[in-house]
Amino acid sequence: MNDLLKTAIEAHGSLSRWNELKEVRVEASLTGAIWYVKGKPDVLKDVVMTIDTRTERLVTDFPGQDKRTIFEPNRIMLETAGGTPIEVRDDPEKSFEGQQRETPWDDIHVAYFQGEALWTYLNTPFIYTYEGFESEEITSIEVEGETWRRLKVTFPDNVKSHTREQISCFGPDGLLRRHDYTVDILGGATGLNYASDYRDVDGIIVPTKRRIYAYEGDYVKVPEPLLVAIDMGEITFR
């Protein structure tokens, strides 16, 4: 483990503490322009997400709706709140092929995009210590008077995420400030994912607010529109 990753892991609560945990449950709202563009406004407003910390799996419950989605890398399941199957899609990534910017999404498209994103976000930075991940520190940057150290991470082929190579930027306190990437299923669309409003939850330091914008050129933020806003309420580790 390189020095920057060690610093980040300790700042977010330590690997020993993380390894005691198997599951994260989060009450959250995911809003922003992307859901309108895809014809799904407020589809993920007021949801409950439960992720496994080791296996790539995310379950989303929709309070007040008779619906649940289950994300796994090679299968999406849509079922009733009681567990009755409604629809299953194998190899869901393939269903994004040929889509354009304003191609509408169905519930399974939403579940795949949400799953590959949030499983990564909620496991960061600990996920970078998992088997198959490679990381190296690259040139630091100056942002609003702070020096951000940057970790370039290469994901293994068996993990579905936005793209194989991503960059995490950490502040002087070792906490994640921003997560930079492109999104393969959106034709390489760019993302600057700002993390803030940290909270200590059972010894794990969690950013409860994320704001995601596009970028141009050398990571220059496009301030409008706000693509995705993630606001987390109650968080529980098990």
C-alpha positions in Angstrom: 0.0 0.0 0.0 1.5 3.4 -1.0 1.9 6.3 1.4 -1.1 8.3 0.1 -3.5 5.4 0.3 -2.3 4.6 3.8 -2.9 8.2 4.8 -6.4 8.2 3.3 -7.4 4.9 4.9 -6.3 6.1 8.4 -8.2 9.4 7.9 -11.4 7.6 7.0 -11.3 5.4 10.0 -8.6 2.7 9.5 -8.6 -0.6 7.6 -8.9 -2.7 10.8 -12.3 -1.0 11.6 -13.5 -1.3 8.1 -12.7 -5.0 8.0 -15.1 -5.5 10.9 -18.0 -4.3 8.7 -20.0 -6.3 6.2 -22.8 -4.0 5.2 -23.7 -0.3 4.9 -27.3 1.0 5.0 -27.9 4.6 3.8 -31.1 6.7 3.7 -30.5 9.1 0.8 -31.8 11.2 -2.0 -30.1 11.2 -5.4 -31.3 14.1 -7.5 -29.9 16.3 -10.3 -30.1 17.0 -14.0 -29.2 13.5 -15.2 -32.5 12.0 -14.0 -34.5 14.6 -15.9 -32.4 14.1 -19.1 -33.1 10.4 -18.8 -36.9 10.8 -18.2 -36.7 9.7 -14.6 -37.0 12.8 -12.4 -37.1 12.1 -8.7 -36.7 8.3 -9.4 -34.1 8.0 -6.5 -35.5 10.6 -4.2 -35.9 9.3 -0.6 -34.6 5.7 -1.1 -32.8 3.3 1.2 -29.6 1.7 -0.1 -27.9 -1.4 1.4 -24.5 -2.4 0.1 -22.2 -5.3 0.8 -18.7 -4.1 1.6 -17.0 -7.0 -0.1 -19.3 -8.4 -2.7 -20.4 -6.0 -5.4 -24.1 -5.8 -4.6 -26.5 -2.9 -3.8 -30.2 -3.3 -2.8 -32.4 -0.2 -3.1 -35.8 0.0 -1.3 -38.3 2.6 -2.2 -40.4 3.5 0.9 -44.1 3.9 0.1 -43.6 2.0 -3.2 -44.0 -1.7 -3.9 -40.6 -1.9 -5.5 -37.0 -3.0 -4.9 -34.0 -3.2 -7.2 -31.0 -5.4 -6.7 -27.7 -4.5 -8.5 -25.1 -7.1 -9.2 -22.4 -6.6 -11.9 -24.0 -9.1 -14.3 -27.6 -9.0 -13.3 -30.2 -6.5 -12.3 -33.4 -7.6 -10.5 -36.6 -5.6 -10.1 -39.0 -7.0 -7.6 -41.8 -6.1 -5.3 -41.1 -5.0 -1.7 -42.1 -8.5 -0.7 -39.6 -10.2 -3.0 -41.8 -11.2 -5.9 -39.8 -10.9 -9.2 -41.0 -8.3 -11.7 -38.1 -8.2 -14.2 -34.6 -9.6 -14.5 -31.9 -8.3 -16.9 -28.7 -10.3 -17.4 -25.6 -8.5 -18.8 -27.2 -5.2 -18.1 -24.2 -3.1 -19.2 -24.9 -4.2 -22.8 -28.3 -2.5 -22.8 -26.6 0.9 -22.8 -24.9 0.2 -26.2 -26.0 2.7 -28.9 -27.6 5.1 -26.4 -27.4 8.8 -27.0 -27.4 11.7 -24.4 -31.2 11.9 -24.2 -32.0 8.2 -24.6 -34.6 7.5 -21.9 -33.8 5.0 -19.2 -36.0 2.4 -17.6 -35.8 1.3 -14.0 -33.2 -1.3 -14.7 -30.9 1.2 -16.5 -31.3 3.5 -13.4 -30.4 0.6 -11.1 -27.3 -0.3 -13.0 -25.9 3.2 -13.2 -26.8 3.8 -9.5 -25.3 0.5 -8.5 -21.9 0.8 -10.3 -21.6 4.4 -8.9 -22.8 4.1 -5.3 -21.1 0.8 -4.6 -17.8 2.5 -5.5 -18.5 5.7 -3.6 -19.7 4.1 -0.4 -16.6 1.8 -0.3 -14.1 4.5 -1.1 -11.2 4.6 -0.1 -11.2 1.2 1.4 -12.1 -0.5 -1.9 -8.6 0.5 -3.2 -7.0 -2.1 -0.9 -9.1 -4.9 -2.3 -7.6 -7.7 -4.5 -7.0 -6.6 -8.1 -6.9 -2.9 -7.5 -3.8 -1.0 -8.4 -3.0 2.6 -7.2 -0.2 5.1 -7.5 0.2 8.7 -6.3 0.4 11.2 -9.2 1.1 15.0 -9.3 -0.7 17.0 -6.6 -2.9 20.0 -7.6 -3.8 23.3 -5.9 -7.5 23.9 -5.4 -8.8 27.0 -3.6 -5.7 27.4 -1.5 -5.4 23.7 -0.6 -2.9 21.1 -1.9 -4.8 18.0 -3.0 -2.7 14.8 -3.3 -4.0 12.6 -6.1 -4.3 8.8 -6.2 -4.7 7.2 -9.7 -6.6 3.9 -9.3 -7.0 1.1 -11.8 -10.0 -1.1 -11.2 -9.9 -4.8 -11.9 -12.0 -6.1 -14.8 -14.4 -8.0 -12.5 -15.6 -4.8 -10.8 -18.2 -2.7 -12.6 -17.6 1.0 -12.0 -17.7 4.1 -14.1 -14.4 3.3 -15.9 -11.3 1.3 -15.2 -9.0 4.3 -14.3 -10.2 6.9 -11.8 -8.5 9.6 -9.7 -9.2 10.4 -6.0 -8.1 13.7 -4.6 -7.4 14.0 -0.9 -7.0 17.1 1.2 -4.2 17.9 3.8 -6.3 16.0 6.4 -6.3 12.9 4.2 -10.1 13.0 3.5 -11.5 12.7 0.0 -12.2 16.0 -1.6 -13.0 15.0 -5.1 -13.3 11.9 -7.3 -12.6 12.4 -11.0 -13.6 10.0 -13.7 -15.4 9.4 -17.0 -18.4 7.2 -17.4 -18.2 4.4 -20.0 -22.0 3.7 -20.3 -22.5 7.5 -20.9 -20.1 7.5 -23.8 -17.2 8.8 -21.8 -19.1 11.7 -20.1 -16.9 13.4 -17.5 -17.4 13.7 -13.8 -16.0 15.8 -10.9 -17.5 14.3 -7.8 -17.1 16.6 -4.8 -17.3 15.0 -1.3 -18.1 17.0 1.8 -20.1 17.2 5.1 -18.2 14.4 6.8 -19.7 12.5 9.7 -18.2 9.9 12.1 -20.4 6.9 11.9 -19.3 4.1 14.2 -15.6 5.0 13.6 -15.8 5.4 9.8 -15.6 9.0 8.5 -18.2 9.3 5.8 -18.9 12.2 3.3 -22.7 12.7 3.5 -22.9 15.1 0.6 -21.7 14.7 -2.9 -22.1 17.1 -5.9 -21.2 16.0 -9.3 -20.4 18.2 -12.3 -19.0 17.7 -15.8 -15.5 18.9 -16.6 -13.6 20.1 -19.7 -9.9 19.9 -20.5 -7.6 19.6 -17.5 -10.4 19.0 -15.0 -12.0 22.4 -15.4 -15.5 22.2 -13.8 -18.5 23.0 -15.8 -20.7 24.7 -13.2 -24.0 24.2 -14.8 -25.9 21.9 -14.7 -25.5 20.1 -11.4 -25.5 16.5 -12.8 -26.1 14.5 -9.6 -26.6 15.5 -6.0 -26.4 12.9 -3.3 -27.6 13.8 0.2 -27.3 11.1 2.9 -29.4 10.9 6.0 -29.2 8.1 8.5 -26.2 5.7 7.9 -25.8 2.4 9.6 -22.9 0.0 9.5 -23.3 -3.7 10.3 
